[in-house]
């Protein structure tokens, strides 16, 4: 684990729980103030007051573009027990990488609120079994999209397998053995810049949930995640 992982985990928690962090006068608030406008901080306060969002920094790095440089930075997952406000999540996906320069992707984690930190990964190699899981997930997601009239709404929809096993009992030292799937939808005219397809805005939430349900039925999948990062700072595909 790299030295900046713990502090970044705390900083993201302060962002997603901004309204309560203000009341506690958290020491990292100055990091947020230095990177945001007063209007953006008001938005963060409104978002965090509306529902309890849990941030989980994932111990993986993906390729992105921040400034004029190609970067490899952390992914942060956001989860909650209730149906999220997707516009709020899209806003967080824009603000978080600006505050935390070592984060270039923000994803929503479907399912119950993530209660345990994720500190290690599932060893993953290009074996037949691993490739089969990814192919199955990609196939079912694509078939769901093809069965609707929204296929041409999306410019590209990579399906990504990540070596993350959520909700393990840390105290029981349960080993990491499952993996998770990320749905990455992108809408673009030139692939130089792009936006994610936001559920309830560009795609019906019922369609997205059907994708999640079909992917979750693939054996050995821990969770399904949805990438909400615009390009930049995230690239269209993951690496």
C-alpha positions in Angstrom: 0.0 0.0 0.0 1.4 3.4 -1.0 2.0 6.1 1.6 -0.8 8.4 0.2 -3.5 5.8 0.4 -4.7 6.4 4.0 -4.7 10.2 3.8 -6.6 10.1 0.4 -9.2 7.7 2.0 -9.8 10.2 4.7 -9.9 13.2 2.3 -12.5 11.5 0.1 -14.6 10.7 3.2 -14.4 14.4 4.2 -15.7 15.4 0.7 -18.6 12.9 0.7 -19.5 13.8 4.3 -18.8 17.5 3.8 -21.7 18.9 5.8 -20.7 17.0 9.0 -17.0 17.7 8.4 -17.7 21.4 8.6 -19.4 21.0 12.0 -16.3 19.1 13.2 -14.0 21.6 11.6 -12.0 18.8 10.1 -8.3 19.4 9.6 -8.4 18.6 5.9 -11.1 21.1 5.0 -8.5 23.5 3.8 -7.7 21.1 1.0 -11.2 21.3 -0.2 -11.4 25.1 0.2 -8.2 25.6 -1.9 -9.5 23.5 -4.8 -13.2 24.6 -5.0 -15.4 27.7 -5.3 -17.8 28.8 -2.6 -20.7 27.7 -4.9 -19.1 24.2 -5.2 -18.7 23.9 -1.5 -22.4 24.8 -1.1 -23.3 22.1 -3.5 -21.1 19.6 -1.6 -22.9 20.6 1.6 -26.3 20.0 -0.1 -25.3 16.6 -1.5 -23.9 15.3 1.8 -26.9 16.6 3.7 -29.4 14.8 1.4 -28.2 11.2 1.9 -25.5 9.3 3.6 -22.8 8.4 1.0 -19.9 6.1 1.8 -16.6 6.5 0.0 -14.3 3.6 -0.5 -10.9 4.1 -2.0 -9.9 1.1 -4.1 -6.3 -0.2 -4.0 -6.0 -0.1 -7.8 -4.8 2.6 -10.2 -6.2 3.3 -13.7 -5.0 5.4 -16.6 -6.3 8.9 -17.0 -5.5 12.4 -18.3 -5.0 15.1 -15.8 -3.6 18.4 -17.0 -1.3 17.7 -20.0 -0.1 14.4 -18.5 -1.1 10.8 -18.7 -1.6 9.6 -15.1 -2.1 6.4 -13.1 -4.3 7.3 -10.2 -6.7 5.7 -7.7 -10.4 4.9 -8.2 -12.9 5.9 -5.5 -16.2 4.0 -5.1 -19.3 5.6 -3.7 -22.1 3.5 -2.2 -25.4 4.1 -0.2 -28.3 2.1 1.1 -31.0 4.1 -0.8 -31.4 4.9 -4.4 -28.8 7.5 -5.2 -29.3 10.9 -6.8 -27.4 10.3 -10.1 -26.9 14.0 -10.8 -25.3 14.4 -7.4 -23.0 11.5 -8.1 -22.1 13.0 -11.5 -21.2 16.2 -9.7 -19.0 14.4 -7.2 -17.3 12.6 -10.1 -16.2 16.0 -11.4 -15.2 17.6 -8.1 -13.4 14.8 -6.4 -10.5 14.4 -8.9 -10.0 18.2 -8.8 -9.5 18.1 -5.0 -7.6 14.8 -4.9 -5.1 14.8 -7.8 -4.2 11.2 -7.1 -7.7 10.1 -8.0 -8.9 10.0 -11.7 -12.1 7.9 -11.5 -15.3 7.9 -9.5 -17.6 4.9 -9.6 -20.9 4.0 -8.0 -21.0 0.6 -6.3 -24.4 -1.1 -6.7 -25.8 -3.0 -3.8 -25.8 -2.3 -0.1 -23.5 0.3 1.4 -19.9 -0.9 1.5 -19.0 -1.2 5.2 -15.5 -2.7 5.1 -12.4 -1.1 3.7 -10.8 -2.8 0.7 -7.0 -3.0 1.3 -5.9 -5.8 -1.0 -6.7 -7.4 -4.3 -7.6 -10.8 -5.8 -4.6 -12.2 -7.6 -5.6 -12.0 -11.3 -4.0 -13.4 -14.4 -5.1 -13.9 -18.0 -6.3 -17.4 -17.5 -9.2 -19.1 -19.3 -11.3 -18.8 -16.2 -10.7 -15.1 -15.7 -11.3 -14.3 -19.4 -14.5 -16.4 -19.4 -15.9 -14.3 -16.5 -15.2 -11.0 -18.4 -16.6 -12.3 -21.7 -19.8 -13.5 -20.0 -20.3 -10.1 -18.3 -19.5 -8.2 -21.5 -22.0 -10.4 -23.4 -24.9 -10.0 -21.1 -24.5 -6.3 -20.7 -24.3 -5.8 -24.4 -27.3 -8.0 -25.0 -29.4 -5.9 -22.5 -28.4 -2.7 -24.3 -29.1 -4.2 -27.8 -32.6 -5.2 -26.7 -33.5 -1.5 -26.2 -33.7 1.6 -28.3 -30.8 3.2 -26.5 -28.0 1.3 -28.2 -27.1 4.3 -30.4 -27.2 6.7 -27.5 -23.9 5.2 -26.3 -20.7 5.8 -28.2 -18.8 3.0 -26.5 -19.5 0.7 -23.5 -16.4 -1.1 -22.3 -17.0 -3.7 -19.6 -14.0 -4.0 -17.1 -13.0 -6.7 -14.7 -11.3 -5.5 -11.6 -9.6 -7.6 -8.9 -11.7 -6.3 -6.0 -13.7 -8.4 -3.6 -16.1 -6.3 -1.5 -17.7 -7.1 1.9 -15.2 -9.5 3.2 -14.9 -10.0 6.9 -11.6 -8.4 7.7 -11.6 -9.7 11.3 -12.0 -13.2 10.1 -9.2 -12.7 7.6 -11.4 -13.9 4.7 -9.2 -14.0 1.6 -9.9 -12.0 -1.5 -11.1 -14.4 -4.1 -13.8 -12.7 -6.1 -13.7 -9.9 -8.7 -16.0 -7.1 -9.7 -17.3 -5.6 -12.9 -17.4 -2.0 -14.0 -19.8 -0.7 -16.6 -18.2 2.2 -18.5 -20.6 4.1 -20.8 -19.3 7.0 -22.8 -21.0 9.6 -25.0 -18.7 11.5 -27.3 -18.5 13.0 -30.8 -14.7 12.8 -31.2 -13.4 10.5 -28.4 -11.0 13.4 -27.3 -13.5 14.4 -24.6 -16.7 12.7 -23.4 -19.3 12.3 -20.7 -20.7 9.2 -19.0 -24.3 8.2 -19.7 -26.0 9.2 -16.5 -28.8 6.9 -15.4 -32.2 8.6 -15.3 -30.9 11.2 -17.8 -29.3 9.5 -20.8 -30.3 5.9 -19.9 -33.4 4.6 -18.0 -32.4 3.4 -14.6 -34.4 0.3 -15.2 -32.1 -0.6 -18.1 -29.0 0.0 -16.0 -30.4 -2.1 -13.2 -31.2 -4.9 -15.6 -27.5 -4.9 -16.8 -26.4 -5.0 -13.1 -28.8 -7.9 -12.4 -27.6 -9.9 -15.4 -23.9 -9.3 -14.7 -24.4 -10.2 -11.0 -25.7 -13.6 -12.1 -22.3 -14.4 -13.6 -20.4 -16.7 -11.1 -17.7 -15.2 -8.8 -18.7 -11.6 -9.3 -18.6 -9.6 -6.0 -20.1 -6.3 -7.1 -21.1 -4.3 -10.2 -19.9 -0.7 -10.4 -20.8 2.2 -12.8 -18.1 4.6 -13.9 -19.3 8.2 -13.7 -16.1 9.9 -14.7 -16.0 12.3 -17.6 -13.1 12.4 -20.1 -10.9 14.0 -18.9 -9.8 13.0 -16.2 -10.8 9.4 -17.0 -10.0 7.8 -20.3 -12.8 6.1 -22.3 -11.4 2.6 -21.5 -9.6 1.4 -18.4 -6.0 0.2 -18.2 
